């Protein structure tokens, strides 16, 4: 005969074995479709750009039915955010004019900097008055001319002769636009050039927040030894730009005079609109959208003039119209003032695919599940974790790239049917059961 503790252990083991199966079964019955997530390297977090097939599966307008799961079916912290730049722009390094500055004499109450500039603001000559005797060659202080820079700088790289080794110094950076008033800038980094047992450590970079002053003044910080500079370079990073938008062309139907209706089957974050036509036209348009048939139409693009005209070898067409606010609505309506073609025009909707970020939690491989009327993405502090990772690894860090494999069907269309509400049936059952119990008690009392 099995003892009670043995029965308890058997029951607990069965429960532990059943739990992953229950999670996997819930994933298979509650979600329409899933994709394996392919990663090329281990990382604390990953990012993937949503393809159009995922948008076609999503059910909710807010894209709440989108969640990453691990191999055991457990939800992984997941975040959806707007699309960012396609790639991080590479830094550019450019040598800039600079002038050595003698250090001011400690006994002088006044130190003057006399500079001569050309009409464009570039320095021609720099002269210092009131300097330490013997410091005319410039003991590490420098005036940097940035008047020729078109973009903000993010760092300075300093050069010095190899004979200056060892170097271990901090520098102060000050900015000015007129060589009169100066303001200190937060500069991060120590200048190093040291060697030991055949190994060498060199750091020539002063990190700055993106700034665009006309002039910079460099001076050794308090108690830091000066460095005899031999060159200065400004580091810039070109502004980041979004990738080109993706487009979907919808076929329309005539619904009244000069009014055309369209249906979008994907939950795309639409931000641009345009009119598609093979024939030449010029007309004024208004664009509306709504989610359901009984919703009011909302104006998405103010009246604009669209056209397509014949040109020399290539048609001339109007620029796409930006929407007032992004929209994922299903129904769209285009209203014209002078459309004369027989066929309805096509409606071109442009969007930038969003990025899905998730933390490397749980047991890989991971899967992305989408499409559900029963489940939704669980809130998680992904933003806070990513901010901590950026602070640890630097501003250039970002989650590792991931991609989706071949789609795997799960519950299909059944996942899009809302679960049955058993509350009313349960209440009726309780009432009937209660009535039966009361009736039984009354019958027993009558018999007695």
C-alpha positions as MATLAB code, in Angstrom:
seq = 'XXXXXXXXXXXXXXXXXXXXXXXXXXXXXXXXXXXXXXXXXXXXXXXXXXXXXXXXXXXXXXXXXXXXXXXXXXXXXXXXXXXXXXXXXXXXXXXXXXXXXXXXXXXXXXXXXXXXXXXXXXXXXXXXXXXXXXXXXXXXXXXXXXXXXXXXXXXXXXXXXXXXXXXXXXXXXXXXXXXXXXXXXXXXXXXXXXXXXXXXXXXXXXXXXXXXXXXXXXXXXXXXXXXXXXXXXXXXXXXXXXXXXXXXXXXXXXXXXXXXXXXXXXXXXXXXXXXXXXXXXXXXXXXXXXXXXXXXXXXXXXXXXXXXXXXXXXXXXXXXXXXXXXXXXXXXXXXXXXXXXXXXXXXXXXXXXXXXXXXXXXXXXXXXXXXXXXXXXXXXXXXXXXXXXXXXXXXXXXXXXXXXXXXXXXXXXXXXXXXXXXXXXXXXXXXXXXXXXXXXXXXXXXXX';
ca = [
       0.000    0.000    0.000;
       1.342    3.388   -0.964;
       1.956    5.733    1.966;
       0.537    9.327    1.963;
       3.991   10.956    1.515;
       4.639    8.741   -1.511;
       1.279    9.699   -2.992;
       2.113   13.390   -2.422;
       5.469   13.018   -4.196;
       3.841   11.283   -7.150;
       1.222   14.010   -7.371;
       3.883   16.772   -7.247;
       5.986   15.099   -9.976;
       2.923   14.758  -12.187;
       2.099   18.420  -11.651;
       5.638   19.508  -12.599;
       5.543   17.402  -15.756;
       2.113   18.704  -16.688;
       2.917   22.410  -16.251;
       5.123   22.833  -19.412;
       2.623   20.796  -21.412;
      -0.167   23.077  -20.219;
       1.830   26.156  -21.219;
       2.583   24.734  -24.659;
      -1.048   23.698  -25.105;
      -2.193   27.217  -24.172;
       0.186   28.640  -26.791;
      -1.143   26.258  -29.446;
      -4.823   26.964  -28.742;
      -4.760   30.713  -28.022;
      -2.587   32.071  -30.842;
      -3.168   32.040  -34.579;
       0.414   31.641  -35.817;
       4.037   31.554  -34.655;
       7.500   32.023  -36.139;
      10.826   30.695  -34.824;
      13.248   33.505  -33.995;
      16.730   33.051  -35.439;
      19.681   34.723  -33.679;
      23.306   34.625  -34.805;
      25.018   35.343  -31.478;
      24.355   35.416  -27.759;
      23.244   38.810  -26.458;
      21.283   40.224  -23.515;
      18.563   41.571  -25.822;
      17.461   41.251  -29.421;
      15.568   43.285  -31.988;
      13.741   42.297  -35.152;
      11.824   44.293  -37.745;
       8.260   43.111  -38.236;
       7.598   41.744  -41.739;
       4.274   42.226  -43.508;
       3.126   38.642  -42.803;
       3.105   39.390  -39.080;
       1.016   42.524  -39.612;
      -1.442   40.403  -41.626;
      -1.896   38.063  -38.633;
      -2.425   40.673  -35.917;
      -5.942   41.171  -34.594;
      -5.962   44.156  -32.205;
      -5.440   47.753  -33.407;
      -2.842   48.363  -30.667;
      -0.891   45.194  -31.632;
      -1.402   43.762  -28.146;
      -1.675   40.232  -29.571;
       2.067   39.931  -30.184;
       4.312   38.097  -27.721;
       7.672   36.307  -27.632;
       7.815   32.915  -25.872;
      10.712   30.685  -24.905;
      11.017   26.976  -25.691;
       8.855   26.043  -22.678;
       6.041   28.369  -23.688;
       6.771   31.036  -21.077;
       6.260   34.680  -22.036;
       9.485   36.667  -22.500;
       9.655   40.440  -21.763;
       8.688   42.027  -25.078;
       8.422   45.618  -26.288;
       7.143   47.128  -29.521;
       8.552   50.488  -30.600;
       8.503   52.640  -33.754;
      11.038   51.985  -36.448;
      14.461   53.518  -35.991;
      17.247   54.313  -38.445;
      18.278   51.450  -40.669;
      21.899   51.543  -39.522;
      23.949   53.646  -37.152;
      25.830   56.263  -39.142;
      29.599   55.872  -39.082;
      31.732   58.533  -37.465;
      33.717   60.921  -39.606;
      37.051   62.432  -38.566;
      38.212   65.784  -39.940;
      41.348   67.751  -39.098;
      40.532   71.305  -37.984;
      42.676   74.468  -37.653;
      44.118   75.064  -34.201;
      46.505   77.526  -32.559;
      48.743   76.929  -29.527;
      48.008   79.258  -26.631;
      50.587   80.214  -23.992;
      49.387   79.759  -20.442;
      48.563   83.012  -18.599;
      51.119   84.333  -16.120;
      50.095   83.642  -12.543;
      51.094   87.187  -11.535;
      49.049   88.828  -14.260;
      45.624   90.029  -13.240;
      44.595   90.248  -16.857;
      45.190   87.926  -19.787;
      44.087   89.020  -23.229;
      43.455   86.931  -26.298;
      43.683   88.908  -29.535;
      42.394   87.085  -32.615;
      42.014   88.147  -36.226;
      39.238   86.498  -38.297;
      38.240   86.657  -41.955;
      34.700   87.640  -43.097;
      33.505   84.032  -42.741;
      34.621   83.890  -39.099;
      37.674   81.671  -39.586;
      40.749   82.510  -37.535;
      43.731   84.047  -39.317;
      45.976   84.980  -36.383;
      45.956   84.525  -32.604;
      48.017   86.600  -30.162;
      48.159   86.292  -26.373;
      49.131   89.059  -23.957;
      50.114   88.486  -20.377;
      51.763   85.051  -20.471;
      54.226   83.131  -18.404;
      57.847   83.787  -19.306;
      59.166   81.039  -21.538;
      55.695   79.668  -22.336;
      55.326   81.328  -25.724;
      55.611   77.942  -27.451;
      52.313   76.905  -25.822;
      52.224   74.468  -22.939;
      49.258   72.353  -23.931;
      46.599   75.065  -24.258;
      45.038   75.429  -27.702;
      42.382   77.400  -29.552;
      40.403   75.253  -32.025;
      38.611   76.817  -34.989;
      35.318   75.004  -35.766;
      33.790   77.766  -37.890;
      34.146   75.581  -40.987;
      32.224   72.624  -39.546;
      28.728   72.103  -40.961;
      27.527   69.466  -38.468;
      27.782   69.266  -34.659;
      30.851   67.532  -33.283;
      30.666   64.662  -30.809;
      34.342   64.331  -29.840;
      37.849   65.722  -30.270;
      40.898   63.595  -31.046;
      44.238   65.133  -30.038;
      47.662   64.298  -31.432;
      51.080   64.657  -29.834;
      54.595   63.481  -30.567;
      55.661   60.039  -29.408;
      58.451   61.674  -27.409;
      55.798   63.105  -25.081;
      55.271   59.707  -23.459;
      54.194   59.131  -20.760;
      50.989   61.192  -20.932;
      48.346   61.165  -18.195;
      46.289   64.327  -18.194;
      42.753   65.724  -18.084;
      41.719   68.675  -20.232;
      39.108   71.368  -19.825;
      37.034   72.304  -22.883;
      35.414   75.739  -23.230;
      33.235   77.021  -26.069;
      32.643   80.469  -27.559;
      30.987   82.011  -30.595;
      32.719   85.409  -30.421;
      36.048   84.752  -28.605;
      34.838   86.974  -25.780;
      32.452   84.959  -23.632;
      33.391   81.385  -22.813;
      31.315   78.549  -21.340;
      32.637   75.232  -20.073;
      31.509   72.049  -21.809;
      31.272   68.638  -20.141;
      34.170   66.658  -21.601;
      34.638   62.974  -20.808;
      37.910   61.151  -21.147;
      41.517   61.216  -19.952;
      44.472   61.628  -22.304;
      46.769   58.651  -21.945;
      49.952   57.443  -23.637;
      51.794   54.993  -21.419;
      53.904   51.897  -22.028;
      54.968   48.975  -19.856;
      56.838   45.776  -20.732;
      56.259   46.200  -24.438;
      52.545   47.025  -24.091;
      51.145   50.487  -24.889;
      47.899   52.170  -23.860;
      46.897   55.279  -25.834;
      43.755   57.378  -25.489;
      43.548   60.624  -27.478;
      39.789   61.251  -27.376;
      37.672   63.790  -25.492;
      33.977   62.857  -25.661;
      31.499   65.741  -26.009;
      27.762   66.072  -26.243;
      26.783   67.068  -29.770;
      27.811   70.740  -29.928;
      28.350   73.258  -32.698;
      30.228   76.317  -31.356;
      32.511   78.372  -33.585;
      35.550   78.065  -31.322;
      36.840   75.780  -28.579;
      39.537   76.465  -26.022;
      41.476   73.540  -24.551;
      43.431   73.857  -21.328;
      44.926   71.336  -18.894;
      42.630   70.827  -15.948;
      43.734   71.709  -12.447;
      46.955   69.906  -11.444;
      47.084   68.056  -14.791;
      50.357   68.226  -16.711;
      50.143   69.922  -20.116;
      50.605   68.026  -23.370;
      52.464   69.520  -26.341;
      49.810   69.056  -28.994;
      50.663   68.492  -32.646;
      47.211   68.165  -34.181;
      43.457   68.321  -33.493;
      40.655   66.472  -35.299;
      36.898   66.918  -34.893;
      34.691   63.817  -34.844;
      31.200   64.086  -36.281;
      28.352   61.630  -36.773;
      25.997   62.369  -39.681;
      22.315   62.717  -38.708;
      20.428   59.449  -38.800;
      17.602   59.036  -41.292;
      14.732   56.579  -41.456;
      14.817   53.988  -44.223;
      12.548   54.422  -47.209;
       8.895   53.642  -46.393;
       7.150   50.529  -47.604;
       3.945   50.892  -49.602;
       0.647   49.038  -50.008;
      -1.700   49.836  -52.914;
      -5.414   49.263  -52.200;
      -8.112   48.823  -54.834;
     -11.158   51.014  -54.304;
     -14.911   50.915  -54.931;
     -17.170   53.828  -55.783;
     -19.465   54.781  -52.875;
     -21.234   57.926  -53.935;
     -20.194   60.847  -56.080;
     -16.409   61.350  -56.076;
     -16.124   59.095  -52.995;
     -14.102   55.854  -52.951;
     -13.799   53.238  -50.216;
     -10.854   50.940  -49.446;
     -10.109   48.176  -46.958;
      -6.734   47.536  -45.337;
      -6.327   43.934  -44.199;
      -3.058   44.443  -42.319;
      -2.423   46.343  -39.091;
       0.155   48.634  -40.656;
       1.273   51.859  -38.909;
       0.290   54.073  -41.849;
       1.937   57.515  -41.913;
       1.846   58.461  -45.630;
      -0.789   58.442  -48.358;
      -0.776   58.909  -52.113;
      -3.105   58.376  -55.062;
      -2.214   55.768  -57.689;
      -3.426   56.167  -61.265;
      -2.137   55.150  -64.688;
      -3.942   58.080  -66.300;
      -2.902   61.704  -65.992;
      -4.924   63.665  -63.427;
      -4.921   66.697  -61.158;
      -7.387   66.783  -58.286;
      -7.849   67.824  -54.697;
      -8.225   65.008  -52.159;
      -9.325   64.393  -48.598;
      -8.542   61.145  -46.801;
     -10.569   59.633  -43.928;
     -10.382   56.379  -41.967;
     -12.308   54.386  -39.371;
     -12.145   50.957  -37.750;
     -15.768   49.735  -37.734;
     -18.843   50.375  -39.838;
     -20.612   52.287  -37.068;
     -17.599   54.510  -36.252;
     -17.418   58.118  -37.408;
     -14.975   58.931  -40.194;
     -11.848   60.774  -39.013;
      -9.924   63.141  -41.267;
      -6.399   61.752  -41.693;
      -4.952   64.013  -44.396;
      -6.001   67.617  -44.915;
      -7.150   68.643  -48.400;
      -4.163   68.395  -50.720;
      -3.620   68.604  -54.453;
      -2.426   65.418  -56.081;
      -1.417   65.084  -59.703;
       0.237   62.870  -62.273;
       1.357   64.634  -65.430;
       3.272   63.519  -68.489;
       6.930   64.526  -68.510;
      10.048   63.986  -70.592;
      10.303   60.213  -70.418;
       8.962   60.005  -66.857;
       5.656   61.067  -65.332;
       5.645   63.952  -62.894;
       3.684   63.226  -59.747;
       2.908   64.957  -56.488;
       4.716   64.054  -53.281;
       3.099   61.655  -50.796;
       0.921   63.310  -48.187;
       1.840   62.816  -44.489;
      -1.020   61.825  -42.216;
      -1.989   63.971  -39.256;
      -1.529   60.981  -36.937;
      -0.490   57.389  -37.701;
      -3.412   55.003  -38.132;
      -4.037   51.239  -38.294;
      -7.718   51.515  -39.224;
      -9.300   48.921  -41.490;
     -11.553   51.214  -43.555;
     -10.374   54.173  -45.630;
     -12.295   56.730  -47.675;
     -10.870   58.994  -50.385;
     -12.935   62.009  -51.473;
     -12.122   63.981  -54.646;
     -13.341   67.238  -56.116;
     -12.706   66.547  -59.803;
     -11.986   62.873  -60.511;
     -13.020   62.177  -64.106;
     -11.665   58.669  -64.812;
     -14.105   55.777  -64.889;
     -12.058   53.439  -62.697;
     -11.518   54.299  -59.007;
      -7.962   55.411  -58.210;
      -5.664   53.237  -56.170;
      -4.826   54.337  -52.639;
      -1.122   54.042  -51.726;
      -0.473   53.826  -48.007;
       3.106   54.137  -46.746;
       4.537   52.952  -43.427;
       7.783   52.132  -41.623;
       7.821   48.619  -40.104;
       8.107   48.669  -36.335;
      10.759   46.937  -34.254;
      10.103   44.221  -31.700;
      12.564   44.105  -28.797;
      12.808   41.254  -26.308;
      15.166   40.278  -23.516;
      17.142   37.034  -23.665;
      15.132   35.466  -20.853;
      14.064   31.841  -20.509;
      15.325   28.938  -22.575;
      16.013   29.435  -26.294;
      15.020   28.982  -29.012;
      12.393   31.690  -28.845;
       9.187   31.986  -30.853;
       7.048   34.950  -31.833;
       3.293   34.327  -31.548;
       0.742   36.650  -33.156;
      -3.000   36.878  -33.628;
      -5.282   36.263  -30.658;
      -8.624   37.446  -29.307;
      -7.924   35.776  -25.949;
      -4.340   36.679  -25.060;
      -2.371   39.923  -25.010;
       1.229   40.984  -24.496;
       2.198   41.115  -20.851;
       3.704   44.371  -19.516;
       7.414   44.198  -18.731;
      10.123   46.791  -17.836;
      12.012   46.340  -21.100;
      12.745   50.071  -21.527;
      14.408   50.286  -18.104;
      16.599   47.262  -18.817;
      17.637   48.604  -22.228;
      18.485   51.999  -20.704;
      20.707   50.245  -18.155;
      22.449   48.283  -20.930;
      23.060   51.479  -22.928;
      24.539   53.128  -19.860;
      26.838   50.155  -19.319;
      27.969   49.599  -22.917;
      27.839   53.168  -24.293;
      25.472   55.195  -26.436;
      26.321   53.222  -29.569;
      25.055   49.941  -28.102;
      21.839   48.402  -29.384;
      20.174   44.976  -29.145;
      21.503   42.278  -31.452;
      19.684   41.695  -34.724;
      17.293   38.756  -35.049;
      15.068   37.466  -37.836;
      12.057   35.211  -38.254;
      12.015   31.719  -39.716;
       9.206   30.010  -41.584;
       5.698   30.503  -40.190;
       4.153   27.737  -38.098;
       0.327   27.586  -37.912;
      -1.168   27.175  -34.436;
      -4.890   27.578  -33.703;
      -5.607   29.446  -36.938;
      -8.862   31.393  -37.189;
     -10.131   29.774  -33.985;
      -7.724   31.980  -32.002;
      -9.518   35.079  -33.313;
     -12.891   34.023  -31.856;
     -13.452   35.565  -28.421;
     -13.765   33.017  -25.586;
     -17.286   32.118  -24.522;
     -18.689   33.975  -21.554;
     -19.746   31.268  -19.126;
     -20.645   33.753  -16.388;
     -24.350   33.871  -17.197;
     -24.629   30.083  -17.500;
     -22.736   29.673  -14.231;
     -25.091   32.027  -12.421;
     -28.135   30.184  -13.727;
     -26.572   26.890  -12.668;
     -25.939   28.188   -9.152;
     -29.501   29.476   -8.910;
     -30.984   26.165  -10.086;
     -28.746   24.182   -7.737;
     -29.685   26.455   -4.848;
     -33.357   26.093   -5.648;
     -32.978   22.328   -5.754;
     -31.284   22.265   -2.352;
     -33.940   24.465   -0.796;
     -36.650   22.260   -2.303;
     -34.991   19.126   -0.967;
     -34.730   20.571    2.541;
     -38.384   21.618    2.429;
     -39.436   18.108    1.355;
     -37.488   16.524    4.208;
     -39.132   18.861    6.690;
     -42.597   17.984    5.379;
     -41.899   14.266    5.692;
     -40.687   14.599    9.228;
];
